[in-house]
Amino acid sequence: MYFMKKLFYFIFYLFSANQYAQKIVVVDSMSNETIPFATISFGDGIGTFADEVGAFSFSKKKYNDVDSLFVSAIGYSEKGIKIDSSVNKILLKSEVSQLSEVIVSAPKTGKFKIRKQKGKTHTDVFACWLPTVESEVAILFNKYENKTTQILKLNLPINAERNYKSKGKGNFATIFRIQYYANKEGIPSEPLGYENVIFTINEEADKMFELDLVDKSVFIPENGIFISIQVLGYADKNGKLLDTKKYREIKTARGIQKISTSFRPLLPFVKGEPNDNTFVRRIFYNDKKWQIFDRNYNKNSNLIENGNKNYGMGAVYKVWE
């Protein structure tokens, strides 16, 4: 009887172990420090992000047709590995050449003024971008009146759907990332060497989220800078990044349909400006290619059809005379 009980627990342990996803951590090969929020691509449009301590989960049961991972982070060479149960650490090599040099620096003294570029928003949930995990929206910012310009704050238009809470909308906390790119002939190109900013927006925010960049010393180069906002996923009650499903599976008369998982808050897109500064991309699709938000990107988009082509991100500047 005792032997049978031990055998039962052993079999149960093996069965349970196979159900759990393996934990893998992404690490700097030189410093051995973890790399937070690295991008993990499984191929074929699938992927996830490491969390704030560089860890992520991989389940062979969930991704039974995946045998390789591609791991990347700004400032590091991308690495592809064969995945098996023995993998628990991935080492990335630093590659400084990935980062464009930041040339403009602030004068230590001199007169300056605070200037504002007003963010543009609205409350129409049907004229909003539905952010999905890994989607990224980039906006071009130019120097203010061609003078030395530091970005002190970003004003991010959001729609927290407050008016719709009574219709089943509950609490949420979504983790976003701000990144910076050089402007190459009007298109986002190489990453700039400014520190990425990770932040969380919850249901308490509404209309305009103010993000402080004072201590990041972000200066606009001669030909402008693209600043992007990217969805990493939902946070748990402790503020940790959740392992979020890319798709929701919906039962229909035609069988199971995969619907992209969207995240709140929504991002209001606005009319009235030339469509020359809002670019979008999906990290796990189309070789990470940036595309201007127009009919070539999505000819069936209701936003484009109705002229809501721009994300009206605003800013507060420190401008030297």
Buried (B, 14 or more C-beta within 10 A) or exposed (E): EEEEEEEEEEEEEEEEEEEEBBEBBBBBBEEEEBBBBBBBBBBEBBBBBBBBEBBBBBBBEEBEEBEEBBBBBBBBBBBEBEBEEEEEEBBBEBEEEBBBEBEBEBEEEEEBEEBEBEBBBBBBEEBBBBBBBBBBBBBBBBBBEEBBBBBBBBBBBBBBBBEEEEEEBEEBBBBBBBBBBBBEEEBBEBBBBBBBBBBBBEBEBBBBBEBEBEEBEBBBBEEBBBBBBBBBBBBEEEEEBEBBEBBEEEEEEEEEEEEEBBBBBBBBBBBEEEBEBBBBBBBBBEEBEBBBBBEEBBEEBEBBEEBBBBBBBBBBBBBBE
